[in-house]
Amino acid sequence: MQEGTFSAPGYAAVTAVRQADVFAANCPTRQLLDRIADKWSVLILTTLGAQEMRFNALRRRIEGVSQKMLSQTLRALERDGLVERHVVASVPVRVSYTISPLGGELLEALQAMIAWAQTRMDAVALAQESYDKRMALVS
């Protein structure tokens, strides 16, 4: 394997992005990571991964998301090719959203992170408790 590459499940070799580039504000990789690491994006993608949904159904399913934030995030995910918007010309107009094939690929990676979080939450809670105790002794 060529230097600067690493294996990724499902891919022969992926060229590593130089870390200095990822830290730059205008780096496309950083901009995409900012989008997909956003909590609303993750929740929307996992929800749409299960089924096509209309806007208000999404809003009801994802607790705490405002109408404005849901709209902005859906628009950004659609722009990035991760979500598809379907409009049916009827009265009233029906709009629904589905995850795109590209979004489905991303969802596979997100599911691994979600599984990690679910299985490691107890360890994280213990670490937080330990940290809080240490900080209480310092103050």
C-alpha positions in Angstrom: 0.0 0.0 0.0 1.3 3.5 -0.8 2.5 5.7 2.0 -0.3 8.1 3.1 -3.1 5.6 2.5 -5.1 3.5 4.8 -7.7 0.8 4.5 -11.4 1.5 4.9 -14.2 -1.1 5.0 -15.5 -1.5 1.5 -12.7 0.5 -0.1 -9.3 -0.8 -1.3 -7.3 2.3 -0.1 -8.2 5.8 0.8 -5.6 8.6 0.5 -5.2 10.3 3.8 -5.9 14.1 3.8 -3.0 16.0 5.3 -4.1 17.1 8.7 -2.9 20.7 8.1 -5.5 20.9 5.3 -8.4 19.7 7.4 -7.7 22.4 10.0 -8.0 25.2 7.4 -11.4 26.9 7.5 -11.8 26.7 3.7 -10.9 23.0 3.4 -13.8 21.1 1.7 -13.2 18.0 3.9 -13.6 20.1 7.0 -16.7 21.8 5.6 -18.3 18.4 4.9 -17.3 17.0 8.3 -18.8 20.1 9.9 -22.1 19.3 8.1 -22.2 15.6 8.9 -21.1 15.9 12.5 -23.9 18.3 13.3 -26.4 16.7 15.7 -29.4 17.6 13.6 -27.8 16.2 10.5 -27.1 12.9 12.2 -30.7 12.7 13.6 -32.3 13.6 10.3 -30.2 11.0 8.4 -30.8 8.2 10.9 -34.6 9.0 10.8 -34.8 9.1 7.0 -32.7 5.9 6.9 -35.7 4.1 8.3 -38.3 5.6 5.9 -39.4 8.5 3.7 -41.0 11.3 5.7 -42.8 14.5 5.3 -41.5 17.7 7.0 -43.9 17.8 9.9 -43.5 14.1 10.6 -39.7 14.6 10.8 -40.3 17.5 13.1 -42.5 15.5 15.4 -40.0 12.5 15.4 -36.9 14.6 16.2 -37.6 16.2 19.6 -36.1 19.7 20.2 -35.5 20.7 16.5 -37.1 23.9 15.5 -38.9 24.4 12.2 -36.2 26.8 11.1 -33.3 24.5 12.0 -35.0 21.5 10.4 -35.6 23.4 7.2 -32.0 24.8 7.1 -30.5 21.4 7.8 -32.7 19.6 5.2 -31.7 22.2 2.6 -28.0 21.8 3.4 -28.3 18.0 3.3 -30.1 18.2 0.0 -27.4 20.5 -1.4 -24.7 18.0 -0.3 -26.6 15.2 -2.1 -27.3 13.3 1.2 -31.1 13.8 1.2 -33.6 14.0 -1.7 -36.7 16.2 -1.7 -39.8 14.9 -3.5 -42.6 17.3 -4.4 -46.0 15.9 -5.5 -48.1 18.5 -7.4 -51.4 18.2 -5.5 -53.6 20.5 -3.4 -52.0 21.1 -1.0 -48.5 20.4 -2.4 -47.0 17.3 -0.8 -43.3 17.4 0.0 -41.4 14.4 1.4 -37.7 13.6 2.1 -35.7 10.4 1.6 -32.1 9.6 2.2 -30.1 9.4 -1.0 -27.7 6.6 -2.0 -24.8 8.8 -1.0 -26.6 9.5 2.3 -27.1 5.8 2.8 -23.4 5.2 2.5 -22.8 7.9 5.2 -25.5 6.4 7.4 -23.6 3.1 7.5 -20.6 4.9 9.0 -22.9 6.9 11.4 -24.5 3.7 12.6 -21.1 2.4 13.7 -20.5 5.6 15.7 -24.0 5.4 17.2 -23.4 1.7 18.2 -20.1 2.8 19.9 -21.9 5.5 21.8 -24.6 3.2 23.0 -22.2 0.5 24.2 -19.7 3.0 25.7 -22.0 5.5 27.4 -21.5 3.8 30.8 -17.7 4.2 30.5 -18.2 7.9 29.4 -20.5 8.5 32.3 -17.9 7.1 34.7 -15.2 9.3 33.2 -17.4 12.4 33.5 -18.1 11.5 37.1 -14.4 11.0 37.9 -13.6 14.3 36.2 -16.3 16.2 38.1 -15.0 14.9 41.4 -11.4 15.9 40.6 -12.6 19.4 39.5 -14.6 19.7 42.7 -11.5 19.1 44.8 -9.5 21.7 42.8 -12.1 24.5 43.3 
